[in-house]
Amino acid sequence: MNRLNLNTRLLISFVVLLAGTAASITFFRRQQPLPCHAEMEEAVALTEKMFGVIELLKMERNIVSDAHSNVPFGFMIGDEWTDITTTLGSLDAKETSTNPDFAALTVRLLHEAGISSGDKVGVIISGSFPALAISALAALQTMGIEPVVMSSLGASTYGANQPGATWIDMETALRRGGLKFKSVLVSAGAGGDTGMGLSPEGMALIGNAANRNRIDLYIPENLQESLMRRETIFREANISLLINIGGNETALGGCVHALGIPNGLSYEMTYCDDPDRGLISRLSQSGIPVINMLDIKDLASRYGMAVSPGIKYSGSTNLYNTTTTNRVMLAFILAISLVPVFFLRRRQ
């Protein structure tokens, strides 16, 4: 009977210990704004201003998406399918990507990687996520970081796939509106970065976009040629970090490891010596960290941003803050919780 009572008491003491731990976590943790909170908000404001430039561009050219979407910045979404569409894409992901808070996320990740004003950052932009591209460039401009930008004009479903509003059309309009950067290399994208898979009509539309924006369209012989040229440019620029936006094959590569590249900020990748490995793998092996923005719904969920936001973008729950714990009080509560266990063990 006494042993039963003792076991019961030990069980009660264990419950008290668990309750004390839960109380410690609940009452002695608090959220504090990140040190870069002001920069994050500034980048979001600049992003919204740049979105307005794109809205005006599309209004002037009478370009309207055929997507059924009610997100506030729905004009950043392209058509379901056009001649310059490369692959299928998710409308939910494209809607999520129009949240200007992705500029705040980019600022946060750059700070976490130790990147600051004066550094150079490589940026690979696919036409698939124009809103994300604008958010990233707004973040870099806000932080005073010089990007080395390479972009491709092919785009997945609902991306910058409207022939009168390709990514290079948007970039030109943004530069007139105050963007300080421009692409140093513009390709057609699609298969092998050569436009493979696009129809002759689609390639003609991409060529027309390049001509009206007065840029030289880079069409390599094959993927390996494009990889070598891009890698050389990034290395000669001595970039400190690489940002990839979308699924450009030169970024991800055509090797077996391409699909396993982590989302978000990464400092190292699975080693790969395949000749078709992408720039993310090649530069990571040299110790260059990477911010990979491809699985957009995963990134949004990770930082408390609305996925498929509907008619408004709800406030991000943990993007702008960090959680801290009062460790002294936590240790005190845990110590008190252990007292009954200590005495019961001595009595036993």
Secondary structure, DSSP 8 states (H G I E B T S, - for coil): -HHHHHHHHHHHHHHHHHHHHHHHHHHSEEEEE-TTHHHHHHHHHHHHHHHHHHHHHHHHTT----S----TTGGG---S--TTB-S---HHHHHHHT-THHHHHHHHHHHHTT--TT-EEEEEE-TT-HHHHHHHHHHHHHHT-EEEEEEE--B-TTSS--TTS-HHHHHHHHHHTT----EEEEE-BSBTTBTBTS-HHHHHHHHHHHHHTT--EE--SSHHHHHHHHHHHHHHHT-SEEEEES--HHHHBSSTTGGG--SEEES-------TTB-HHHHHHTTT--EEEE--HHHHHHHTT--SS-TTS----SSSSEEEEE-HHHHHHHHHHHHHHHHHHHHH-
